[in-house]
Amino acid sequence: MRRLATFVAVALVSLTSLAMAQSTVVSSSSARKIITRVAPDYPELARRMNIHGVVKLEALVRANGTVKSARVLGGNPVLADAAITAVGKWKFEPAQTETTEVVQLEFYRQ
């Protein structure tokens, strides 16, 4: 039930920002709260080729909340670099140790 509530909340935020951005975070199975999100830039090549879709990432987050590294778990390679760059700028809530967080970013054309 908690996952459903989280999904609904993320969906509402996504719909609200739909008019402002061409890419948005759609879900996070994060145990740590995301404090600062940076929306990825929609790659020009993807725009020209009308590529859209979801990129799933695994982020290694330091105890202080900054992202140490991110790796692609799935998604279109044309969108992957933009997703990694954006998630690398995110800030999570502090924790006692480093954690691994899985996030998905959806890229779409308006």
JOSUL-V837155 format. One record per residue. RES is the residue in one letter. SS is DSSP state (2 for helix, 1 for strand, 0 for the rest). Layout:
<<RES,SS> <RES,SS>>
This chain:
<<M,0> <R,2> <R,2> <L,2> <A,2> <T,2> <F,2> <V,2> <A,2> <V,2> <A,2> <L,2> <V,2> <S,2> <L,2> <T,2> <S,2> <L,0> <A,0> <M,0> <A,0> <Q,0> <S,1> <T,1> <V,1> <V,1> <S,1> <S,1> <S,0> <S,0> <A,0> <R,0> <K,0> <I,1> <I,1> <T,1> <R,0> <V,0> <A,0> <P,0> <D,0> <Y,0> <P,0> <E,2> <L,2> <A,2> <R,2> <R,2> <M,0> <N,0> <I,0> <H,0> <G,1> <V,1> <V,1> <K,1> <L,1> <E,1> <A,1> <L,1> <V,1> <R,0> <A,0> <N,0> <G,0> <T,1> <V,1> <K,1> <S,1> <A,1> <R,1> <V,1> <L,1> <G,1> <G,0> <N,0> <P,2> <V,2> <L,2> <A,2> <D,2> <A,2> <A,2> <I,2> <T,2> <A,2> <V,2> <G,0> <K,0> <W,0> <K,1> <F,1> <E,0> <P,0> <A,0> <Q,0> <T,0> <E,0> <T,1> <T,1> <E,1> <V,1> <V,1> <Q,1> <L,1> <E,1> <F,1> <Y,0> <R,0> <Q,0>>
